Amino acid sequence: MFGMKFKWWLLRELEPETGTFIKAFCKTHPGAVFVDVGANAGYFTLLASRAGARVVSYEPDETSYRVLQRNIR
């Protein structure tokens, strides 16, 4: 972000339990809707989407929002 490439591994390292929970919950609850408020670059948005959830993401910061848009394409 902010002119630098987002380091996905950082979130994986800092919040491994969160990622594990999101993946497990979405896989065991077909049709789940995951709401990512303050989505930033979209790490958890993409994680939930790839686990089968429908996702609604909100990012108020304009710069982060552009990065989020680029990452979900």
C-alpha positions in Angstrom: 0.0 0.0 0.0 1.0 3.6 -0.3 3.4 2.8 -3.1 4.7 -0.4 -1.7 3.6 -4.0 -2.4 1.4 -5.3 0.3 3.0 -8.1 2.3 0.4 -10.8 2.6 2.6 -13.0 4.7 2.5 -10.3 7.4 -1.1 -10.9 8.2 -0.7 -14.7 8.0 2.1 -14.4 10.6 0.4 -11.9 12.9 -3.1 -13.3 12.9 -2.9 -17.1 12.1 -5.8 -18.0 14.4 -8.1 -15.5 12.6 -7.3 -16.9 9.2 -7.8 -20.5 10.5 -11.2 -19.5 12.0 -12.4 -17.7 8.9 -11.5 -20.6 6.6 -13.0 -23.3 8.9 -16.2 -21.3 9.5 -16.8 -20.5 5.8 -16.1 -24.1 4.7 -18.5 -25.5 7.3 -21.3 -23.0 6.8 -22.3 -23.1 3.1 -23.9 -19.8 2.0 -22.3 -17.8 4.8 -21.9 -14.1 4.3 -18.6 -12.7 5.5 -18.6 -8.9 6.2 -15.1 -7.4 6.2 -15.3 -3.9 7.7 -12.0 -2.1 7.4 -10.9 -4.5 4.7 -7.7 -2.8 4.0 -6.0 -4.6 1.1 -8.4 -7.5 1.3 -6.5 -10.4 2.9 -9.5 -11.7 4.9 -11.8 -10.8 2.1 -10.0 -13.1 -0.3 -9.5 -15.8 2.4 -13.3 -15.9 3.0 -14.1 -15.8 -0.7 -11.8 -18.6 -1.5 -13.3 -20.7 1.3 -16.7 -20.3 -0.3 -18.4 -17.4 1.5 -20.2 -14.5 -0.1 -18.3 -11.4 0.9 -19.1 -7.8 1.5 -16.1 -5.6 2.1 -15.9 -2.0 3.2 -12.8 0.1 3.2 -13.1 3.9 4.0 -9.6 4.9 3.2 -9.3 5.9 -0.5 -5.8 4.5 -1.0 -6.5 1.2 0.7 -9.8 1.0 -1.2 -7.9 1.2 -4.6 -5.6 -1.6 -3.4 -8.6 -3.7 -2.3 -10.2 -3.2 -5.7 -7.0 -4.3 -7.5 -6.6 -7.3 -5.3 -10.1 -8.7 -5.7 -10.0 -8.7 -9.5 
